[in-house]
């Protein structure tokens, strides 16, 4: 089975301060399937169908990524790659030195 990973992740807002990293076709489908039905429209339908077609091998993976990015842009939820916050990085104890 070939991997369904995107060449670069897509970042979409979920809530005010929560960003979801979409790294594969499966992630994209999960995100789009969770989208509220009352807010679905043609852009959502096209993105979801494109992802399913890419999953089945009928379209390239890049087209699924492009569709998800277009969906995010249209909805105003596309986020540039989030910066790493200082609290996300754990400093190793001992500064990384090995003692013998």
C-alpha positions in Angstrom: 0.0 0.0 0.0 1.4 3.4 -0.9 1.4 6.1 1.8 -1.2 8.8 1.5 0.9 11.5 3.1 0.9 15.0 1.8 4.3 16.5 0.9 3.6 19.3 3.5 1.0 19.4 6.2 -2.1 21.7 5.9 -3.0 23.6 9.1 -6.7 24.4 9.7 -8.4 26.1 12.7 -10.8 24.0 14.7 -11.5 26.4 17.5 -10.3 29.8 18.6 -6.8 28.7 19.7 -6.7 25.2 18.3 -5.1 24.3 15.0 -5.3 20.9 13.4 -2.4 19.5 11.4 -3.6 17.6 8.3 -0.8 15.4 7.1 -2.6 12.8 5.0 -5.7 12.1 2.9 -7.2 10.2 5.8 -6.7 13.2 8.1 -8.4 15.5 5.5 -11.4 13.2 5.1 -11.8 12.9 8.9 -11.7 16.7 9.2 -14.2 17.3 6.3 -16.5 14.5 7.6 -16.6 16.2 11.0 -17.6 19.5 9.4 -21.1 20.6 10.5 -23.7 19.6 7.9 -25.5 23.0 8.1 -22.2 24.7 7.0 -21.4 22.3 4.1 -21.5 23.8 0.7 -20.1 23.2 -2.8 -16.5 23.9 -1.8 -16.8 21.3 1.0 -18.4 18.8 -1.3 -15.6 19.2 -3.9 -12.9 19.0 -1.4 -14.3 15.8 0.2 -14.9 14.1 -3.2 -11.4 15.0 -4.3 -10.0 13.4 -1.2 -12.0 10.2 -1.7 -10.9 10.1 -5.3 -7.3 10.5 -4.3 -7.7 7.8 -1.7 -9.0 5.5 -4.4 -6.0 6.4 -6.7 -8.1 8.3 -9.2 -6.5 11.6 -8.5 -3.0 12.5 -7.3 -2.4 13.1 -3.6 -1.4 16.7 -4.3 -4.9 17.4 -5.7 -6.4 16.4 -2.4 -4.0 18.6 -0.5 -4.8 21.5 -2.9 -8.5 21.0 -2.4 -8.2 21.0 1.4 -6.1 24.2 1.3 -8.7 25.8 -1.0 -11.5 24.8 1.4 -9.6 26.2 4.3 -8.9 29.4 2.5 -12.5 29.8 1.4 -13.7 29.2 5.0 -11.1 31.5 6.5 -9.6 28.7 8.6 -6.3 28.1 6.7 -3.4 28.8 9.0 0.3 29.2 8.1 2.5 26.7 9.8 2.3 27.6 13.5 5.4 28.7 15.2 6.8 26.5 17.9 5.9 28.0 21.3 8.6 27.8 24.1 6.4 25.7 26.2 6.2 23.0 23.4 10.0 22.4 23.6 11.2 20.4 26.6 14.8 21.0 27.5 16.6 17.8 28.2 18.0 17.3 31.6 21.8 17.7 31.8 22.1 19.7 28.6 22.4 16.6 26.5 25.8 15.6 27.6 26.7 12.0 28.1 28.7 11.0 31.1 30.7 7.9 31.2 
